[in-house]
């Protein structure tokens, strides 16, 4: 009788342990937000020291080409600021509107080129608009047609001023850009970007397609 009781207790303990394990799996892994899973999937292949700019394995050839141009520029002893502005504008648009390589609607491109205090609001706007209908591709089975930027042109760069949230005015650049896609799917193909100098960086503070 005592032996049977011990067996029952052992079985109960094992079932409890299994239950806790299953619960932990669903809590920490199965229900992990798509945003976190997307970030864990990204493999960084290169970066520009001191600027927080990165090149991912999944980035397109066009993006890689522009990234290498930016890296070479920023690693040189002197460079024209407008050339820096031009490359940041191009990389921002290429990454933002190349959605086919993104994992979910939370995997918004171009954020590392956006002024840090504005990133969360910009990301939320992109999720609610440009990325709104992006199907999750965690399982890599997505069949949805999504855009890939094929070419980009900086139409003009104009020195300007930008009013910050505290109503102070800072020097800025207004950049008009236009771009094409590998396949036209009705996404924006032109826009105006406002960029400011932030320490040693040039950051996007406003974008109007």
C-alpha positions in Angstrom: 0.0 0.0 0.0 2.8 2.4 0.9 4.6 1.4 -2.3 1.5 2.3 -4.3 1.2 5.6 -2.5 4.8 6.5 -3.3 4.2 5.7 -7.0 1.2 7.9 -7.0 3.1 10.8 -5.4 5.9 10.3 -7.9 3.5 10.4 -10.8 1.9 13.6 -9.4 5.3 15.3 -9.0 6.3 14.4 -12.6 3.0 15.7 -13.9 3.5 18.9 -12.0 7.0 19.3 -13.4 5.7 18.7 -16.9 2.9 21.1 -16.4 5.3 23.8 -15.2 7.6 23.1 -18.2 4.7 23.4 -20.7 3.5 26.6 -19.0 7.0 28.1 -19.1 7.3 27.3 -22.8 4.0 29.0 -23.7 4.9 32.0 -21.4 8.4 32.7 -22.6 8.6 31.2 -26.1 5.3 30.3 -27.7 3.7 33.6 -26.9 6.8 35.7 -27.5 5.8 38.8 -29.4 6.5 38.9 -33.1 8.5 42.1 -32.6 11.0 40.3 -30.3 11.2 37.2 -32.6 11.9 39.5 -35.5 14.8 41.2 -33.7 16.3 37.8 -32.8 16.3 36.7 -36.4 18.4 39.6 -37.7 22.0 38.8 -38.3 24.3 41.9 -38.4 27.1 41.6 -41.0 28.8 45.0 -40.7 28.5 48.2 -38.8 29.9 51.8 -38.8 31.6 52.4 -35.5 30.5 55.5 -33.6 27.3 55.9 -35.6 25.1 52.9 -34.8 24.5 52.1 -38.5 24.3 48.4 -39.3 24.2 46.1 -42.3 22.1 43.0 -42.0 22.5 39.7 -43.9 19.0 40.2 -45.4 19.6 43.6 -46.8 19.3 44.1 -50.6 22.2 44.7 -52.9 21.1 48.3 -53.4 21.1 48.9 -49.6 24.5 47.2 -49.3 26.0 49.4 -52.0 24.7 52.6 -50.4 25.8 51.4 -46.9 29.4 50.8 -48.2 29.4 54.3 -49.7 28.3 55.7 -46.3 30.9 53.6 -44.4 33.7 54.8 -46.7 32.5 58.4 -46.4 32.3 58.4 -42.6 35.6 56.7 -42.2 37.4 59.3 -44.3 39.1 62.3 -42.6 36.9 64.9 -44.3 33.7 64.8 -46.2 30.9 67.0 -47.6 28.0 67.1 -45.1 25.5 67.1 -48.0 26.9 63.9 -49.3 26.3 62.4 -45.8 22.7 63.8 -45.8 22.1 62.3 -49.3 23.3 58.8 -48.3 21.3 58.7 -45.0 18.2 59.8 -46.9 18.6 57.0 -49.5 19.4 54.3 -46.9 16.4 55.4 -44.8 14.0 55.1 -47.8 15.5 51.8 -49.1 15.2 50.1 -45.7 11.7 51.6 -44.9 10.1 50.7 -48.2 11.9 47.4 -48.8 9.3 45.3 -46.9 9.7 42.0 -48.6 12.7 41.1 -46.4 10.9 42.1 -43.1 9.6 39.4 -40.7 6.4 41.1 -39.5 4.6 44.5 -39.4 6.6 45.3 -36.3 9.9 44.9 -38.1 10.0 48.5 -39.4 13.0 49.4 -41.6 15.0 52.7 -41.5 14.6 53.3 -37.7 18.4 53.5 -37.1 18.4 56.6 -39.3 15.6 58.3 -37.3 16.3 60.8 -34.5 16.2 58.6 -31.4 13.5 60.5 -29.4 11.2 60.2 -32.4 11.7 56.5 -33.2 8.9 55.1 -31.2 6.3 57.4 -32.6 7.7 57.0 -36.2 7.6 53.2 -35.7 4.0 53.3 -34.5 3.0 55.4 -37.5 4.7 53.0 -39.9 3.0 50.0 -38.3 -0.4 51.7 -38.6 0.2 52.7 -42.3 2.9 51.4 -44.5 3.3 48.1 -42.6 -0.3 47.7 -41.6 -1.1 44.7 -43.8 2.2 42.9 -43.6 1.7 39.2 -42.9 3.9 37.5 -40.2 6.7 35.5 -41.8 8.2 33.9 -38.7 7.6 30.4 -40.3 9.1 31.6 -43.6 6.0 30.5 -45.5 4.6 34.0 -46.4 3.3 34.2 -50.0 2.3 37.9 -49.8 3.7 40.3 -52.5 5.6 43.1 -50.8 7.8 45.9 -52.2 11.5 46.0 -52.7 13.2 49.3 -53.7 15.1 48.9 -56.9 16.5 52.4 -57.4 16.5 55.8 -55.7 17.2 59.3 -56.7 17.9 62.4 -54.5 16.2 65.1 -56.4 17.4 68.1 -54.3 18.9 69.0 -51.0 18.0 72.4 -49.4 19.5 73.8 -46.2 16.6 74.8 -43.9 15.6 75.1 -40.3 13.5 72.7 -38.2 11.3 73.5 -35.2 11.9 71.0 -32.4 9.2 69.9 -29.9 10.5 72.5 -27.4 10.0 75.2 -30.1 13.7 75.8 -30.6 14.9 76.0 -34.2 17.9 74.0 -35.4 19.7 73.8 -38.7 18.3 71.2 -41.0 18.2 69.8 -44.6 15.1 69.3 -46.6 15.6 66.4 -49.1 13.2 65.4 -51.9 13.6 61.8 -53.0 12.0 59.5 -55.5 12.4 55.8 -56.0 11.2 52.8 -58.0 10.4 49.2 -57.1 11.2 45.8 -58.6 7.5 45.4 -58.9 5.0 48.2 -58.6 2.4 47.4 -55.9 1.0 50.9 -55.3 3.3 52.0 -52.5 4.7 55.6 -52.3 7.4 56.4 -54.7 8.4 60.0 -53.7 8.6 62.0 -50.5 10.3 64.8 -48.5 12.6 64.1 -45.6 13.8 66.6 -43.0 17.1 65.9 -41.3 19.1 67.5 -38.5 22.6 67.4 -37.2 22.6 65.4 -33.9 26.2 65.4 -32.4 28.2 63.6 -35.1 25.1 62.1 -36.8 22.6 63.3 -39.4 19.2 62.1 -38.3 15.7 62.0 -39.9 13.2 64.0 -37.9 10.3 64.2 -40.4 9.1 62.3 -43.5 6.2 63.1 -45.7 5.5 60.8 -48.6 
